Amino acid sequence: MLAEALRGQARNGTAKTIASRWGTKHVVTGEIDAPNGRRYNIVSVWIAEEATARLVTAYPFEGKDE
C-alpha cells in the first residue's frame, strides 16, 4: 500500500528536478492516503536513470521550503 501511495505521490505531487552524478534527482512534495483514512504530506526523492526511476527516501513534509 505504501509503495503504491508513493508512486501516486510522485506522479501527482510538486517536483523539483536536480541533476546529480547518479542521474536526474526528483524531489517531490505531495500527499499520500494512509490506511487509517488520513492524508499525510510527504517528501519523496527519486533518481531517474534512463527509462526507470527508483525511490531513494521519503519523509514527512513539515511545511518548510524544500
PDBQT receptor file of N, H, CA, C and O in Angstrom, charges set to zero:
ATOM      1  N   MET A   1       0.820  -1.188   0.000  1.00  0.00    +0.000 N 
ATOM      2  CA  MET A   1       0.000   0.000   0.000  1.00  0.00    +0.000 C 
ATOM      3  C   MET A   1       0.868   1.258   0.000  1.00  0.00    +0.000 C 
ATOM      4  O   MET A   1       0.578   2.225  -0.705  1.00  0.00    +0.000 OA
ATOM      5  N   LEU A   2       1.931   1.232   0.796  1.00  0.00    +0.000 N 
ATOM      6  H   LEU A   2       2.167   0.447   1.369  1.00  0.00    +0.000 HD
ATOM      7  CA  LEU A   2       2.817   2.396   0.858  1.00  0.00    +0.000 C 
ATOM      8  C   LEU A   2       3.499   2.634  -0.485  1.00  0.00    +0.000 C 
ATOM      9  O   LEU A   2       3.604   3.774  -0.935  1.00  0.00    +0.000 OA
ATOM     10  N   ALA A   3       3.960   1.571  -1.120  1.00  0.00    +0.000 N 
ATOM     11  H   ALA A   3       3.875   0.644  -0.753  1.00  0.00    +0.000 HD
ATOM     12  CA  ALA A   3       4.642   1.710  -2.409  1.00  0.00    +0.000 C 
ATOM     13  C   ALA A   3       3.713   2.345  -3.442  1.00  0.00    +0.000 C 
ATOM     14  O   ALA A   3       4.129   3.241  -4.177  1.00  0.00    +0.000 OA
ATOM     15  N   GLU A   4       2.472   1.895  -3.504  1.00  0.00    +0.000 N 
ATOM     16  H   GLU A   4       2.134   1.168  -2.906  1.00  0.00    +0.000 HD
ATOM     17  CA  GLU A   4       1.521   2.472  -4.459  1.00  0.00    +0.000 C 
ATOM     18  C   GLU A   4       1.217   3.921  -4.114  1.00  0.00    +0.000 C 
ATOM     19  O   GLU A   4       1.110   4.756  -5.012  1.00  0.00    +0.000 OA
ATOM     20  N   ALA A   5       1.076   4.238  -2.830  1.00  0.00    +0.000 N 
ATOM     21  H   ALA A   5       1.164   3.560  -2.101  1.00  0.00    +0.000 HD
ATOM     22  CA  ALA A   5       0.820   5.622  -2.419  1.00  0.00    +0.000 C 
ATOM     23  C   ALA A   5       1.986   6.535  -2.806  1.00  0.00    +0.000 C 
ATOM     24  O   ALA A   5       1.765   7.662  -3.250  1.00  0.00    +0.000 OA
ATOM     25  N   LEU A   6       3.211   6.062  -2.644  1.00  0.00    +0.000 N 
ATOM     26  H   LEU A   6       3.390   5.147  -2.284  1.00  0.00    +0.000 HD
ATOM     27  CA  LEU A   6       4.382   6.870  -3.006  1.00  0.00    +0.000 C 
ATOM     28  C   LEU A   6       4.496   7.046  -4.514  1.00  0.00    +0.000 C 
ATOM     29  O   LEU A   6       4.890   8.115  -4.979  1.00  0.00    +0.000 OA
ATOM     30  N   ARG A   7       4.160   6.020  -5.284  1.00  0.00    +0.000 N 
ATOM     31  H   ARG A   7       3.840   5.151  -4.907  1.00  0.00    +0.000 HD
ATOM     32  CA  ARG A   7       4.155   6.174  -6.750  1.00  0.00    +0.000 C 
ATOM     33  C   ARG A   7       3.119   7.207  -7.180  1.00  0.00    +0.000 C 
ATOM     34  O   ARG A   7       3.385   8.018  -8.067  1.00  0.00    +0.000 OA
ATOM     35  N   GLY A   8       1.947   7.185  -6.565  1.00  0.00    +0.000 N 
ATOM     36  H   GLY A   8       1.730   6.526  -5.844  1.00  0.00    +0.000 HD
ATOM     37  CA  GLY A   8       0.917   8.175  -6.874  1.00  0.00    +0.000 C 
ATOM     38  C   GLY A   8       1.347   9.573  -6.485  1.00  0.00    +0.000 C 
ATOM     39  O   GLY A   8       1.090  10.533  -7.213  1.00  0.00    +0.000 OA
ATOM     40  N   GLN A   9       1.996   9.693  -5.346  1.00  0.00    +0.000 N 
ATOM     41  H   GLN A   9       2.205   8.914  -4.755  1.00  0.00    +0.000 HD
ATOM     42  CA  GLN A   9       2.505  10.991  -4.897  1.00  0.00    +0.000 C 
ATOM     43  C   GLN A   9       3.551  11.513  -5.872  1.00  0.00    +0.000 C 
ATOM     44  O   GLN A   9       3.592  12.711  -6.151  1.00  0.00    +0.000 OA
ATOM     45  N   ALA A  10       4.386  10.638  -6.388  1.00  0.00    +0.000 N 
ATOM     46  H   ALA A  10       4.352   9.665  -6.162  1.00  0.00    +0.000 HD
ATOM     47  CA  ALA A  10       5.415  11.042  -7.353  1.00  0.00    +0.000 C 
ATOM     48  C   ALA A  10       4.786  11.525  -8.660  1.00  0.00    +0.000 C 
ATOM     49  O   ALA A  10       5.292  12.458  -9.283  1.00  0.00    +0.000 OA
ATOM     50  N   ARG A  11       3.694  10.901  -9.073  1.00  0.00    +0.000 N 
ATOM     51  H   ARG A  11       3.283  10.144  -8.566  1.00  0.00    +0.000 HD
ATOM     52  CA  ARG A  11       3.019  11.307 -10.309  1.00  0.00    +0.000 C 
ATOM     53  C   ARG A  11       2.271  12.623 -10.150  1.00  0.00    +0.000 C 
ATOM     54  O   ARG A  11       2.221  13.419 -11.088  1.00  0.00    +0.000 OA
ATOM     55  N   ASN A  12       1.687  12.866  -8.976  1.00  0.00    +0.000 N 
ATOM     56  H   ASN A  12       1.728  12.220  -8.214  1.00  0.00    +0.000 HD
ATOM     57  CA  ASN A  12       0.771  13.988  -8.796  1.00  0.00    +0.000 C 
ATOM     58  C   ASN A  12       1.310  15.133  -7.945  1.00  0.00    +0.000 C 
ATOM     59  O   ASN A  12       0.684  16.191  -7.880  1.00  0.00    +0.000 OA
ATOM     60  N   GLY A  13       2.445  14.948  -7.299  1.00  0.00    +0.000 N 
ATOM     61  H   GLY A  13       2.953  14.089  -7.351  1.00  0.00    +0.000 HD
ATOM     62  CA  GLY A  13       2.982  15.976  -6.417  1.00  0.00    +0.000 C 
ATOM     63  C   GLY A  13       3.739  17.061  -7.166  1.00  0.00    +0.000 C 
ATOM     64  O   GLY A  13       3.848  17.029  -8.392  1.00  0.00    +0.000 OA
ATOM     65  N   THR A  14       4.254  18.008  -6.424  1.00  0.00    +0.000 N 
ATOM     66  H   THR A  14       4.166  18.034  -5.428  1.00  0.00    +0.000 HD
ATOM     67  CA  THR A  14       5.066  19.097  -6.959  1.00  0.00    +0.000 C 
ATOM     68  C   THR A  14       6.523  18.669  -6.932  1.00  0.00    +0.000 C 
ATOM     69  O   THR A  14       7.047  18.316  -5.875  1.00  0.00    +0.000 OA
ATOM     70  N   ALA A  15       7.186  18.698  -8.090  1.00  0.00    +0.000 N 
ATOM     71  H   ALA A  15       6.761  18.985  -8.948  1.00  0.00    +0.000 HD
ATOM     72  CA  ALA A  15       8.552  18.163  -8.195  1.00  0.00    +0.000 C 
ATOM     73  C   ALA A  15       9.563  19.257  -8.513  1.00  0.00    +0.000 C 
ATOM     74  O   ALA A  15       9.291  20.193  -9.265  1.00  0.00    +0.000 OA
ATOM     75  N   LYS A  16      10.735  19.103  -7.913  1.00  0.00    +0.000 N 
ATOM     76  H   LYS A  16      10.955  18.343  -7.302  1.00  0.00    +0.000 HD
ATOM     77  CA  LYS A  16      11.910  19.877  -8.288  1.00  0.00    +0.000 C 
ATOM     78  C   LYS A  16      12.883  18.884  -8.906  1.00  0.00    +0.000 C 
ATOM     79  O   LYS A  16      13.079  17.792  -8.372  1.00  0.00    +0.000 OA
ATOM     80  N   THR A  17      13.490  19.249 -10.020  1.00  0.00    +0.000 N 
ATOM     81  H   THR A  17      13.332  20.136 -10.455  1.00  0.00    +0.000 HD
ATOM     82  CA  THR A  17      14.417  18.364 -10.713  1.00  0.00    +0.000 C 
ATOM     83  C   THR A  17      15.825  18.928 -10.585  1.00  0.00    +0.000 C 
ATOM     84  O   THR A  17      16.066  20.109 -10.836  1.00  0.00    +0.000 OA
ATOM     85  N   ILE A  18      16.755  18.051 -10.186  1.00  0.00    +0.000 N 
ATOM     86  H   ILE A  18      16.559  17.092  -9.982  1.00  0.00    +0.000 HD
ATOM     87  CA  ILE A  18      18.138  18.448  -9.955  1.00  0.00    +0.000 C 
ATOM     88  C   ILE A  18      19.050  17.414 -10.618  1.00  0.00    +0.000 C 
ATOM     89  O   ILE A  18      18.872  16.212 -10.423  1.00  0.00    +0.000 OA
ATOM     90  N   ALA A  19      20.017  17.879 -11.394  1.00  0.00    +0.000 N 
ATOM     91  H   ALA A  19      20.162  18.855 -11.552  1.00  0.00    +0.000 HD
ATOM     92  CA  ALA A  19      20.991  16.958 -11.993  1.00  0.00    +0.000 C 
ATOM     93  C   ALA A  19      21.986  16.531 -10.914  1.00  0.00    +0.000 C 
ATOM     94  O   ALA A  19      22.447  17.353 -10.122  1.00  0.00    +0.000 OA
ATOM     95  N   SER A  20      22.312  15.241 -10.892  1.00  0.00    +0.000 N 
ATOM     96  H   SER A  20      21.938  14.573 -11.535  1.00  0.00    +0.000 HD
ATOM     97  CA  SER A  20      23.320  14.743  -9.954  1.00  0.00    +0.000 C 
ATOM     98  C   SER A  20      24.193  13.722 -10.675  1.00  0.00    +0.000 C 
ATOM     99  O   SER A  20      23.877  13.302 -11.788  1.00  0.00    +0.000 OA
ATOM    100  N   ARG A  21      25.263  13.337 -10.053  1.00  0.00    +0.000 N 
ATOM    101  H   ARG A  21      25.519  13.679  -9.149  1.00  0.00    +0.000 HD
ATOM    102  CA  ARG A  21      26.158  12.369 -10.699  1.00  0.00    +0.000 C 
ATOM    103  C   ARG A  21      25.548  10.974 -10.790  1.00  0.00    +0.000 C 
ATOM    104  O   ARG A  21      26.050  10.122 -11.524  1.00  0.00    +0.000 OA
ATOM    105  N   TRP A  22      24.465  10.736 -10.045  1.00  0.00    +0.000 N 
ATOM    106  H   TRP A  22      24.058  11.428  -9.449  1.00  0.00    +0.000 HD
ATOM    107  CA  TRP A  22      23.810   9.429 -10.067  1.00  0.00    +0.000 C 
ATOM    108  C   TRP A  22      22.657   9.372 -11.054  1.00  0.00    +0.000 C 
ATOM    109  O   TRP A  22      22.101   8.299 -11.292  1.00  0.00    +0.000 OA
ATOM    110  N   GLY A  23      22.292  10.499 -11.626  1.00  0.00    +0.000 N 
ATOM    111  H   GLY A  23      22.743  11.370 -11.433  1.00  0.00    +0.000 HD
ATOM    112  CA  GLY A  23      21.153  10.589 -12.538  1.00  0.00    +0.000 C 
ATOM    113  C   GLY A  23      20.368  11.845 -12.224  1.00  0.00    +0.000 C 
ATOM    114  O   GLY A  23      20.847  12.709 -11.490  1.00  0.00    +0.000 OA
ATOM    115  N   THR A  24      19.184  11.955 -12.764  1.00  0.00    +0.000 N 
ATOM    116  H   THR A  24      18.796  11.253 -13.361  1.00  0.00    +0.000 HD
ATOM    117  CA  THR A  24      18.328  13.107 -12.503  1.00  0.00    +0.000 C 
ATOM    118  C   THR A  24      17.547  12.859 -11.226  1.00  0.00    +0.000 C 
ATOM    119  O   THR A  24      16.816  11.875 -11.111  1.00  0.00    +0.000 OA
ATOM    120  N   LYS A  25      17.707  13.760 -10.269  1.00  0.00    +0.000 N 
ATOM    121  H   LYS A  25      18.300  14.560 -10.362  1.00  0.00    +0.000 HD
ATOM    122  CA  LYS A  25      17.035  13.626  -8.972  1.00  0.00    +0.000 C 
ATOM    123  C   LYS A  25      15.744  14.433  -8.996  1.00  0.00    +0.000 C 
ATOM    124  O   LYS A  25      15.734  15.602  -9.381  1.00  0.00    +0.000 OA
ATOM    125  N   HIS A  26      14.653  13.790  -8.580  1.00  0.00    +0.000 N 
ATOM    126  H   HIS A  26      14.660  12.840  -8.268  1.00  0.00    +0.000 HD
ATOM    127  CA  HIS A  26      13.350  14.444  -8.487  1.00  0.00    +0.000 C 
ATOM    128  C   HIS A  26      12.945  14.468  -7.018  1.00  0.00    +0.000 C 
ATOM    129  O   HIS A  26      12.794  13.418  -6.393  1.00  0.00    +0.000 OA
ATOM    130  N   VAL A  27      12.771  15.663  -6.473  1.00  0.00    +0.000 N 
ATOM    131  H   VAL A  27      12.893  16.515  -6.980  1.00  0.00    +0.000 HD
ATOM    132  CA  VAL A  27      12.313  15.834  -5.097  1.00  0.00    +0.000 C 
ATOM    133  C   VAL A  27      10.845  16.236  -5.189  1.00  0.00    +0.000 C 
ATOM    134  O   VAL A  27      10.513  17.303  -5.706  1.00  0.00    +0.000 OA
ATOM    135  N   VAL A  28       9.970  15.367  -4.682  1.00  0.00    +0.000 N 
ATOM    136  H   VAL A  28      10.239  14.501  -4.262  1.00  0.00    +0.000 HD
ATOM    137  CA  VAL A  28       8.523  15.540  -4.871  1.00  0.00    +0.000 C 
ATOM    138  C   VAL A  28       7.854  15.773  -3.520  1.00  0.00    +0.000 C 
ATOM    139  O   VAL A  28       8.086  15.037  -2.561  1.00  0.00    +0.000 OA
ATOM    140  N   THR A  29       7.024  16.806  -3.463  1.00  0.00    +0.000 N 
ATOM    141  H   THR A  29       6.836  17.404  -4.242  1.00  0.00    +0.000 HD
ATOM    142  CA  THR A  29       6.234  17.105  -2.274  1.00  0.00    +0.000 C 
ATOM    143  C   THR A  29       4.769  16.917  -2.619  1.00  0.00    +0.000 C 
ATOM    144  O   THR A  29       4.293  17.438  -3.627  1.00  0.00    +0.000 OA
ATOM    145  N   GLY A  30       4.052  16.175  -1.786  1.00  0.00    +0.000 N 
ATOM    146  H   GLY A  30       4.439  15.752  -0.967  1.00  0.00    +0.000 HD
ATOM    147  CA  GLY A  30       2.629  15.947  -2.032  1.00  0.00    +0.000 C 
ATOM    148  C   GLY A  30       2.035  15.060  -0.955  1.00  0.00    +0.000 C 
ATOM    149  O   GLY A  30       2.721  14.653  -0.018  1.00  0.00    +0.000 OA
ATOM    150  N   GLU A  31       0.765  14.770  -1.098  1.00  0.00    +0.000 N 
ATOM    151  H   GLU A  31       0.208  15.101  -1.860  1.00  0.00    +0.000 HD
ATOM    152  CA  GLU A  31       0.049  13.985  -0.095  1.00  0.00    +0.000 C 
ATOM    153  C   GLU A  31      -0.052  12.516  -0.486  1.00  0.00    +0.000 C 
ATOM    154  O   GLU A  31      -0.059  12.162  -1.665  1.00  0.00    +0.000 OA
ATOM    155  N   ILE A  32      -0.129  11.674   0.538  1.00  0.00    +0.000 N 
ATOM    156  H   ILE A  32      -0.124  11.962   1.496  1.00  0.00    +0.000 HD
ATOM    157  CA  ILE A  32      -0.458  10.265   0.336  1.00  0.00    +0.000 C 
ATOM    158  C   ILE A  32      -1.646   9.928   1.241  1.00  0.00    +0.000 C 
ATOM    159  O   ILE A  32      -1.833  10.535   2.296  1.00  0.00    +0.000 OA
ATOM    160  N   ASP A  33      -2.431   8.961   0.812  1.00  0.00    +0.000 N 
ATOM    161  H   ASP A  33      -2.279   8.469  -0.045  1.00  0.00    +0.000 HD
ATOM    162  CA  ASP A  33      -3.540   8.467   1.620  1.00  0.00    +0.000 C 
ATOM    163  C   ASP A  33      -3.036   7.292   2.448  1.00  0.00    +0.000 C 
ATOM    164  O   ASP A  33      -2.410   6.372   1.921  1.00  0.00    +0.000 OA
ATOM    165  N   ALA A  34      -3.312   7.332   3.742  1.00  0.00    +0.000 N 
ATOM    166  H   ALA A  34      -3.821   8.080   4.170  1.00  0.00    +0.000 HD
ATOM    167  CA  ALA A  34      -2.889   6.261   4.643  1.00  0.00    +0.000 C 
ATOM    168  C   ALA A  34      -4.056   5.291   4.866  1.00  0.00    +0.000 C 
ATOM    169  O   ALA A  34      -5.215   5.662   4.679  1.00  0.00    +0.000 OA
ATOM    170  N   PRO A  35      -3.753   4.058   5.263  1.00  0.00    +0.000 N 
ATOM    171  CA  PRO A  35      -4.810   3.077   5.517  1.00  0.00    +0.000 C 
ATOM    172  C   PRO A  35      -5.794   3.506   6.612  1.00  0.00    +0.000 C 
ATOM    173  O   PRO A  35      -6.924   3.020   6.651  1.00  0.00    +0.000 OA
ATOM    174  N   ASN A  36      -5.369   4.416   7.503  1.00  0.00    +0.000 N 
ATOM    175  H   ASN A  36      -4.450   4.811   7.471  1.00  0.00    +0.000 HD
ATOM    176  CA  ASN A  36      -6.256   4.877   8.572  1.00  0.00    +0.000 C 
ATOM    177  C   ASN A  36      -7.218   5.966   8.091  1.00  0.00    +0.000 C 
ATOM    178  O   ASN A  36      -7.972   6.519   8.892  1.00  0.00    +0.000 OA
ATOM    179  N   GLY A  37      -7.198   6.282   6.781  1.00  0.00    +0.000 N 
ATOM    180  H   GLY A  37      -6.585   5.834   6.131  1.00  0.00    +0.000 HD
ATOM    181  CA  GLY A  37      -8.101   7.268   6.214  1.00  0.00    +0.000 C 
ATOM    182  C   GLY A  37      -7.574   8.695   6.241  1.00  0.00    +0.000 C 
ATOM    183  O   GLY A  37      -8.212   9.597   5.698  1.00  0.00    +0.000 OA
ATOM    184  N   ARG A  38      -6.436   8.911   6.855  1.00  0.00    +0.000 N 
ATOM    185  H   ARG A  38      -5.918   8.178   7.297  1.00  0.00    +0.000 HD
ATOM    186  CA  ARG A  38      -5.854  10.255   6.913  1.00  0.00    +0.000 C 
ATOM    187  C   ARG A  38      -4.948  10.494   5.711  1.00  0.00    +0.000 C 
ATOM    188  O   ARG A  38      -4.511   9.551   5.052  1.00  0.00    +0.000 OA
ATOM    189  N   ARG A  39      -4.668  11.779   5.432  1.00  0.00    +0.000 N 
ATOM    190  H   ARG A  39      -5.023  12.546   5.967  1.00  0.00    +0.000 HD
ATOM    191  CA  ARG A  39      -3.751  12.170   4.363  1.00  0.00    +0.000 C 
ATOM    192  C   ARG A  39      -2.533  12.795   5.022  1.00  0.00    +0.000 C 
ATOM    193  O   ARG A  39      -2.651  13.552   5.985  1.00  0.00    +0.000 OA
ATOM    194  N   TYR A  40      -1.358  12.467   4.487  1.00  0.00    +0.000 N 
ATOM    195  H   TYR A  40      -1.263  11.851   3.704  1.00  0.00    +0.000 HD
ATOM    196  CA  TYR A  40      -0.106  12.981   5.041  1.00  0.00    +0.000 C 
ATOM    197  C   TYR A  40       0.709  13.645   3.946  1.00  0.00    +0.000 C 
ATOM    198  O   TYR A  40       0.784  13.137   2.827  1.00  0.00    +0.000 OA
ATOM    199  N   ASN A  41       1.322  14.785   4.268  1.00  0.00    +0.000 N 
ATOM    200  H   ASN A  41       1.261  15.197   5.177  1.00  0.00    +0.000 HD
ATOM    201  CA  ASN A  41       2.244  15.448   3.352  1.00  0.00    +0.000 C 
ATOM    202  C   ASN A  41       3.594  14.760   3.457  1.00  0.00    +0.000 C 
ATOM    203  O   ASN A  41       4.127  14.585   4.552  1.00  0.00    +0.000 OA
ATOM    204  N   ILE A  42       4.140  14.372   2.321  1.00  0.00    +0.000 N 
ATOM    205  H   ILE A  42       3.707  14.514   1.431  1.00  0.00    +0.000 HD
ATOM    206  CA  ILE A  42       5.382  13.607   2.258  1.00  0.00    +0.000 C 
ATOM    207  C   ILE A  42       6.313  14.241   1.229  1.00  0.00    +0.000 C 
ATOM    208  O   ILE A  42       5.864  14.780   0.217  1.00  0.00    +0.000 OA
ATOM    209  N   VAL A  43       7.611  14.170   1.501  1.00  0.00    +0.000 N 
ATOM    210  H   VAL A  43       7.975  13.733   2.323  1.00  0.00    +0.000 HD
ATOM    211  CA  VAL A  43       8.631  14.471   0.503  1.00  0.00    +0.000 C 
ATOM    212  C   VAL A  43       9.234  13.132   0.100  1.00  0.00    +0.000 C 
ATOM    213  O   VAL A  43       9.660  12.351   0.952  1.00  0.00    +0.000 OA
ATOM    214  N   SER A  44       9.267  12.874  -1.197  1.00  0.00    +0.000 N 
ATOM    215  H   SER A  44       8.921  13.508  -1.889  1.00  0.00    +0.000 HD
ATOM    216  CA  SER A  44       9.944  11.669  -1.679  1.00  0.00    +0.000 C 
ATOM    217  C   SER A  44      11.036  12.101  -2.652  1.00  0.00    +0.000 C 
ATOM    218  O   SER A  44      10.896  13.089  -3.373  1.00  0.00    +0.000 OA
ATOM    219  N   VAL A  45      12.115  11.344  -2.655  1.00  0.00    +0.000 N 
ATOM    220  H   VAL A  45      12.229  10.542  -2.069  1.00  0.00    +0.000 HD
ATOM    221  CA  VAL A  45      13.242  11.643  -3.531  1.00  0.00    +0.000 C 
ATOM    222  C   VAL A  45      13.458  10.438  -4.432  1.00  0.00    +0.000 C 
ATOM    223  O   VAL A  45      13.579   9.306  -3.964  1.00  0.00    +0.000 OA
ATOM    224  N   TRP A  46      13.504  10.703  -5.746  1.00  0.00    +0.000 N 
ATOM    225  H   TRP A  46      13.406  11.623  -6.126  1.00  0.00    +0.000 HD
ATOM    226  CA  TRP A  46      13.647   9.663  -6.754  1.00  0.00    +0.000 C 
ATOM    227  C   TRP A  46      14.850   9.975  -7.622  1.00  0.00    +0.000 C 
ATOM    228  O   TRP A  46      15.145  11.142  -7.880  1.00  0.00    +0.000 OA
ATOM    229  N   ILE A  47      15.546   8.949  -8.072  1.00  0.00    +0.000 N 
ATOM    230  H   ILE A  47      15.307   8.001  -7.863  1.00  0.00    +0.000 HD
ATOM    231  CA  ILE A  47      16.626   9.091  -9.046  1.00  0.00    +0.000 C 
ATOM    232  C   ILE A  47      16.162   8.417 -10.339  1.00  0.00    +0.000 C 
ATOM    233  O   ILE A  47      15.808   7.238 -10.350  1.00  0.00    +0.000 OA
ATOM    234  N   ALA A  48      16.172   9.193 -11.428  1.00  0.00    +0.000 N 
ATOM    235  H   ALA A  48      16.460  10.150 -11.419  1.00  0.00    +0.000 HD
ATOM    236  CA  ALA A  48      15.794   8.658 -12.736  1.00  0.00    +0.000 C 
ATOM    237  C   ALA A  48      17.065   8.290 -13.488  1.00  0.00    +0.000 C 
ATOM    238  O   ALA A  48      17.969   9.109 -13.654  1.00  0.00    +0.000 OA
ATOM    239  N   GLU A  49      17.114   7.041 -13.939  1.00  0.00    +0.000 N 
ATOM    240  H   GLU A  49      16.380   6.376 -13.805  1.00  0.00    +0.000 HD
ATOM    241  CA  GLU A  49      18.229   6.524 -14.723  1.00  0.00    +0.000 C 
ATOM    242  C   GLU A  49      17.641   5.937 -15.993  1.00  0.00    +0.000 C 
ATOM    243  O   GLU A  49      16.934   4.929 -15.945  1.00  0.00    +0.000 OA
ATOM    244  N   GLU A  50      17.926   6.556 -17.121  1.00  0.00    +0.000 N 
ATOM    245  H   GLU A  50      18.499   7.374 -17.160  1.00  0.00    +0.000 HD
ATOM    246  CA  GLU A  50      17.383   6.124 -18.414  1.00  0.00    +0.000 C 
ATOM    247  C   GLU A  50      15.868   6.077 -18.347  1.00  0.00    +0.000 C 
ATOM    248  O   GLU A  50      15.248   7.128 -18.188  1.00  0.00    +0.000 OA
ATOM    249  N   ALA A  51      15.239   4.914 -18.458  1.00  0.00    +0.000 N 
ATOM    250  H   ALA A  51      15.743   4.060 -18.587  1.00  0.00    +0.000 HD
ATOM    251  CA  ALA A  51      13.778   4.825 -18.522  1.00  0.00    +0.000 C 
ATOM    252  C   ALA A  51      13.130   4.449 -17.187  1.00  0.00    +0.000 C 
ATOM    253  O   ALA A  51      11.915   4.260 -17.136  1.00  0.00    +0.000 OA
ATOM    254  N   THR A  52      13.906   4.337 -16.109  1.00  0.00    +0.000 N 
ATOM    255  H   THR A  52      14.893   4.491 -16.150  1.00  0.00    +0.000 HD
ATOM    256  CA  THR A  52      13.336   3.933 -14.833  1.00  0.00    +0.000 C 
ATOM    257  C   THR A  52      13.668   4.965 -13.752  1.00  0.00    +0.000 C 
ATOM    258  O   THR A  52      14.588   5.770 -13.897  1.00  0.00    +0.000 OA
ATOM    259  N   ALA A  53      12.908   4.920 -12.685  1.00  0.00    +0.000 N 
ATOM    260  H   ALA A  53      12.160   4.266 -12.567  1.00  0.00    +0.000 HD
ATOM    261  CA  ALA A  53      13.176   5.767 -11.517  1.00  0.00    +0.000 C 
ATOM    262  C   ALA A  53      13.139   4.877 -10.284  1.00  0.00    +0.000 C 
ATOM    263  O   ALA A  53      12.353   3.933 -10.205  1.00  0.00    +0.000 OA
ATOM    264  N   ARG A  54      14.002   5.193  -9.322  1.00  0.00    +0.000 N 
ATOM    265  H   ARG A  54      14.640   5.960  -9.386  1.00  0.00    +0.000 HD
ATOM    266  CA  ARG A  54      13.994   4.413  -8.078  1.00  0.00    +0.000 C 
ATOM    267  C   ARG A  54      13.850   5.356  -6.896  1.00  0.00    +0.000 C 
ATOM    268  O   ARG A  54      14.377   6.469  -6.901  1.00  0.00    +0.000 OA
ATOM    269  N   LEU A  55      13.138   4.898  -5.898  1.00  0.00    +0.000 N 
ATOM    270  H   LEU A  55      12.710   3.994  -5.894  1.00  0.00    +0.000 HD
ATOM    271  CA  LEU A  55      12.923   5.668  -4.688  1.00  0.00    +0.000 C 
ATOM    272  C   LEU A  55      14.201   5.662  -3.860  1.00  0.00    +0.000 C 
ATOM    273  O   LEU A  55      14.784   4.606  -3.611  1.00  0.00    +0.000 OA
ATOM    274  N   VAL A  56      14.634   6.846  -3.437  1.00  0.00    +0.000 N 
ATOM    275  H   VAL A  56      14.161   7.703  -3.639  1.00  0.00    +0.000 HD
ATOM    276  CA  VAL A  56      15.823   6.966  -2.591  1.00  0.00    +0.000 C 
ATOM    277  C   VAL A  56      15.407   7.096  -1.130  1.00  0.00    +0.000 C 
ATOM    278  O   VAL A  56      15.943   6.405  -0.264  1.00  0.00    +0.000 OA
ATOM    279  N   THR A  57      14.451   7.985  -0.857  1.00  0.00    +0.000 N 
ATOM    280  H   THR A  57      14.016   8.547  -1.561  1.00  0.00    +0.000 HD
ATOM    281  CA  THR A  57      13.976   8.190   0.512  1.00  0.00    +0.000 C 
ATOM    282  C   THR A  57      12.623   8.868   0.487  1.00  0.00    +0.000 C 
ATOM    283  O   THR A  57      12.218   9.430  -0.530  1.00  0.00    +0.000 OA
ATOM    284  N   ALA A  58      11.929   8.815   1.601  1.00  0.00    +0.000 N 
ATOM    285  H   ALA A  58      12.257   8.359   2.428  1.00  0.00    +0.000 HD
ATOM    286  CA  ALA A  58      10.672   9.538   1.786  1.00  0.00    +0.000 C 
ATOM    287  C   ALA A  58      10.574   9.905   3.260  1.00  0.00    +0.000 C 
ATOM    288  O   ALA A  58      10.954   9.131   4.138  1.00  0.00    +0.000 OA
ATOM    289  N   TYR A  59      10.058  11.103   3.511  1.00  0.00    +0.000 N 
ATOM    290  H   TYR A  59       9.749  11.733   2.797  1.00  0.00    +0.000 HD
ATOM    291  CA  TYR A  59       9.939  11.564   4.897  1.00  0.00    +0.000 C 
ATOM    292  C   TYR A  59       8.797  12.575   4.997  1.00  0.00    +0.000 C 
ATOM    293  O   TYR A  59       8.387  13.152   3.989  1.00  0.00    +0.000 OA
ATOM    294  N   PRO A  60       8.278  12.792   6.223  1.00  0.00    +0.000 N 
ATOM    295  CA  PRO A  60       7.172  13.745   6.391  1.00  0.00    +0.000 C 
ATOM    296  C   PRO A  60       7.589  15.154   5.999  1.00  0.00    +0.000 C 
ATOM    297  O   PRO A  60       8.713  15.577   6.269  1.00  0.00    +0.000 OA
ATOM    298  N   PHE A  61       6.683  15.871   5.365  1.00  0.00    +0.000 N 
ATOM    299  H   PHE A  61       5.770  15.527   5.145  1.00  0.00    +0.000 HD
ATOM    300  CA  PHE A  61       6.904  17.265   4.989  1.00  0.00    +0.000 C 
ATOM    301  C   PHE A  61       6.379  18.123   6.124  1.00  0.00    +0.000 C 
ATOM    302  O   PHE A  61       5.208  18.029   6.492  1.00  0.00    +0.000 OA
ATOM    303  N   GLU A  62       7.235  18.948   6.671  1.00  0.00    +0.000 N 
ATOM    304  H   GLU A  62       8.187  19.024   6.372  1.00  0.00    +0.000 HD
ATOM    305  CA  GLU A  62       6.857  19.752   7.842  1.00  0.00    +0.000 C 
ATOM    306  C   GLU A  62       6.514  21.192   7.492  1.00  0.00    +0.000 C 
ATOM    307  O   GLU A  62       6.443  22.041   8.382  1.00  0.00    +0.000 OA
ATOM    308  N   GLY A  63       6.299  21.484   6.212  1.00  0.00    +0.000 N 
ATOM    309  H   GLY A  63       6.357  20.794   5.490  1.00  0.00    +0.000 HD
ATOM    310  CA  GLY A  63       5.868  22.798   5.809  1.00  0.00    +0.000 C 
ATOM    311  C   GLY A  63       6.965  23.791   5.523  1.00  0.00    +0.000 C 
ATOM    312  O   GLY A  63       6.666  24.940   5.198  1.00  0.00    +0.000 OA
ATOM    313  N   LYS A  64       8.223  23.403   5.629  1.00  0.00    +0.000 N 
ATOM    314  H   LYS A  64       8.466  22.469   5.893  1.00  0.00    +0.000 HD
ATOM    315  CA  LYS A  64       9.329  24.274   5.307  1.00  0.00    +0.000 C 
ATOM    316  C   LYS A  64       9.651  24.128   3.840  1.00  0.00    +0.000 C 
ATOM    317  O   LYS A  64       9.413  23.073   3.252  1.00  0.00    +0.000 OA
ATOM    318  N   ASP A  65      10.187  25.172   3.244  1.00  0.00    +0.000 N 
ATOM    319  H   ASP A  65      10.380  26.029   3.721  1.00  0.00    +0.000 HD
ATOM    320  CA  ASP A  65      10.542  25.126   1.822  1.00  0.00    +0.000 C 
ATOM    321  C   ASP A  65      11.662  24.118   1.617  1.00  0.00    +0.000 C 
ATOM    322  O   ASP A  65      12.699  24.191   2.276  1.00  0.00    +0.000 OA
ATOM    323  N   GLU A  66      11.453  23.182   0.709  1.00  0.00    +0.000 N 
ATOM    324  H   GLU A  66      10.610  23.123   0.173  1.00  0.00    +0.000 HD
ATOM    325  CA  GLU A  66      12.459  22.142   0.432  1.00  0.00    +0.000 C 
ATOM    326  C   GLU A  66      13.527  22.652  -0.486  1.00  0.00    +0.000 C 
ATOM    327  O   GLU A  66      14.453  21.914  -0.825  1.00  0.00    +0.000 OA
TER     328      GLU A  66
